[in-house]
Amino acid sequence: MKLTELLTFFRIKHEKPYPYKDILHLWEDDYLMLELLPHENIEFVKAEAKRINNFGREHFDGSGFTDITVIAEKPIKTIEKLIDISEVEKIMNEVGLNKVTQFHTQDVGLIEGEKAPLGFGTKNFVILCDKDGSLLKNISITGRCRHEEENKALINALLSFGQQFNFIAVNWYQGEYYNLIEMQSVEEFVKKSLLTHGN
């Protein structure tokens, strides 16, 4: 047996399985990048997406960005809509999205139970709800839909939430927004922002 074969055998035989492979990972860079906002912010979103895209073009050197910019303060904040978190929970339960109780983050590691953020989804994606007391402060999505059942549940959740509270979805990565009161627009948002290749 060659030395490389022996080392490979030894590594495989003694490697422990990754303990968090079935737990959703939260990445700091993804926070609020797929964001749900009150519809009244639509003109702000259009202008801000244009500003960010222009900034990106000006600071792209062919292989990466030479500078970064932050998303400006939204004129109408989600918390100003006074949405009780129990109303969000009701929508999520009605469409079959369960509360996610375990997350793994790059800086903390495993977060579970009372320390976990409030989120609804699966081990693959989550609708994250930041709250202030009993009110919804911010709402965003992270992860990917990996099969048709997840896709349908997410679409139904976004459509129900959007129709009840008149919200839009913003993909800040792509500088695009979607009206969450129209099925076709919700489907397009999920397809462009949250589906893995092959779905």
C-alpha positions in Angstrom: 0.0 0.0 0.0 1.3 3.4 -0.9 1.8 6.1 1.7 -0.9 8.3 0.2 -3.4 5.4 0.2 -2.5 4.6 3.8 -3.0 8.3 4.9 -6.3 8.6 3.0 -7.5 5.4 4.6 -6.5 6.6 8.1 -8.1 10.0 7.5 -11.4 8.5 6.3 -11.5 5.9 9.0 -10.9 8.4 11.8 -12.8 11.4 10.5 -15.9 12.2 12.6 -19.1 13.1 10.8 -19.9 16.8 10.9 -22.4 17.1 13.7 -24.3 20.1 12.3 -25.0 18.9 8.8 -28.8 18.7 9.4 -29.0 22.1 11.1 -29.6 25.4 9.2 -26.5 27.6 9.1 -26.9 31.4 9.6 -24.3 33.6 8.0 -23.8 37.2 9.2 -23.4 38.4 5.6 -26.9 37.2 4.7 -28.7 39.1 7.4 -31.6 41.1 5.9 -30.3 40.6 2.3 -33.6 38.9 1.4 -35.8 41.2 3.3 -39.6 41.7 3.6 -40.6 45.4 3.8 -43.8 47.4 4.0 -45.0 48.3 0.5 -44.7 52.0 1.3 -40.9 51.6 0.9 -41.1 50.8 -2.8 -39.7 54.1 -4.1 -36.9 54.0 -1.6 -36.1 50.4 -2.7 -36.0 51.4 -6.3 -33.6 54.3 -5.7 -31.5 52.5 -3.2 -31.1 49.4 -5.4 -30.0 51.7 -8.3 -27.5 53.5 -6.0 -26.0 50.2 -4.7 -25.8 48.7 -8.2 -24.0 51.9 -9.5 -21.6 51.8 -6.5 -20.9 48.1 -7.2 -20.0 48.8 -10.8 -17.7 51.7 -9.8 -15.9 49.6 -7.3 -15.6 46.3 -9.2 -12.0 45.6 -10.3 -12.7 42.6 -12.5 -12.3 39.9 -9.8 -13.8 41.5 -6.7 -15.0 44.7 -5.0 -12.6 47.4 -3.8 -15.1 48.9 -1.3 -18.5 48.2 0.2 -21.6 50.3 1.0 -24.4 49.8 3.5 -28.1 49.8 2.8 -29.6 53.2 3.8 -32.2 53.6 6.6 -35.6 52.6 5.4 -38.2 55.4 5.6 -41.0 53.1 6.8 -39.8 50.5 9.3 -41.5 47.1 9.7 -42.0 47.7 13.5 -44.0 50.9 12.6 -46.7 48.6 11.1 -47.4 47.3 14.7 -47.7 43.6 13.6 -48.0 41.3 16.6 -45.7 38.4 16.4 -48.6 36.0 17.2 -50.2 37.0 13.8 -47.0 36.0 12.0 -46.9 32.7 13.9 -50.5 32.0 13.0 -49.7 32.5 9.2 -46.7 30.3 9.4 -48.6 27.5 11.2 -51.5 27.7 8.8 -49.1 27.0 5.8 -47.3 24.3 7.6 -44.0 26.0 8.4 -42.7 24.9 11.8 -40.7 26.9 14.3 -37.0 26.2 13.7 -35.4 25.6 17.1 -31.7 25.0 16.2 -29.3 27.1 14.2 -25.6 27.1 13.7 -23.8 30.4 13.3 -20.2 31.1 12.2 -19.3 33.1 15.3 -21.3 31.3 18.1 -21.8 27.7 16.9 -24.9 25.9 17.9 -27.8 28.0 19.1 -31.0 26.3 20.3 -34.0 26.6 22.5 -34.7 30.1 24.0 -31.4 31.4 22.7 -32.4 30.7 19.1 -33.8 33.5 16.9 -37.5 33.2 16.0 -37.8 31.5 12.7 -40.1 29.3 10.7 -39.1 26.9 8.0 -37.0 23.7 7.7 -33.4 22.7 8.1 -32.8 24.2 4.6 -34.4 27.7 4.8 -36.0 29.9 7.4 -38.2 33.0 7.6 -36.4 35.0 10.4 -38.5 37.3 12.6 -36.7 39.8 14.8 -39.0 41.1 17.5 -39.2 43.9 19.9 -41.4 42.8 22.8 -44.5 41.3 21.0 -44.0 43.3 17.8 -42.3 42.2 14.6 -39.2 44.4 14.1 -37.7 42.9 10.9 -38.5 39.9 8.8 -36.1 38.2 6.3 -35.3 34.9 4.7 -32.1 32.9 4.5 -31.2 29.5 3.1 -32.5 27.6 0.0 -35.6 25.5 -0.9 -34.4 22.1 -1.8 -37.6 20.3 -2.8 -41.1 21.1 -4.1 -42.8 20.8 -0.7 -40.5 23.5 0.8 -41.0 25.7 -2.3 -44.9 25.5 -2.0 -44.9 26.1 1.8 -42.6 29.2 1.4 -44.7 30.6 -1.5 -47.9 30.2 0.5 -46.3 31.8 3.6 -45.0 34.8 1.7 -48.3 35.3 -0.2 -50.4 35.1 3.0 -48.1 37.5 4.8 -47.8 39.8 1.9 -51.6 39.9 1.3 -52.4 40.4 5.0 -49.9 43.2 5.6 -49.1 44.6 2.2 -45.4 43.8 2.0 -42.8 43.5 -0.7 -39.8 41.2 -0.9 -36.4 42.7 -1.6 -33.4 40.8 -2.9 -30.6 43.3 -2.1 -28.0 40.9 -3.7 -29.6 41.5 -7.1 -31.2 44.9 -6.5 -34.7 43.6 -7.2 -38.1 43.7 -5.5 -41.3 41.7 -5.7 -44.9 42.4 -4.8 -46.0 39.8 -2.2 -49.7 40.2 -2.9 -49.5 38.6 -6.3 -48.8 34.9 -6.7 -46.7 35.2 -9.9 -44.5 37.8 -8.2 -44.0 35.6 -5.1 -43.1 32.6 -7.3 -40.6 34.7 -9.2 -39.0 35.9 -6.0 -38.6 32.3 -4.7 -37.4 31.0 -8.0 -34.7 33.7 -8.4 -33.7 34.0 -4.8 -34.3 30.8 -2.9 -34.3 27.7 -5.2 -31.3 25.5 -5.6 -30.3 24.4 -9.1 -32.5 21.6 -10.3 -35.7 22.7 -8.6 
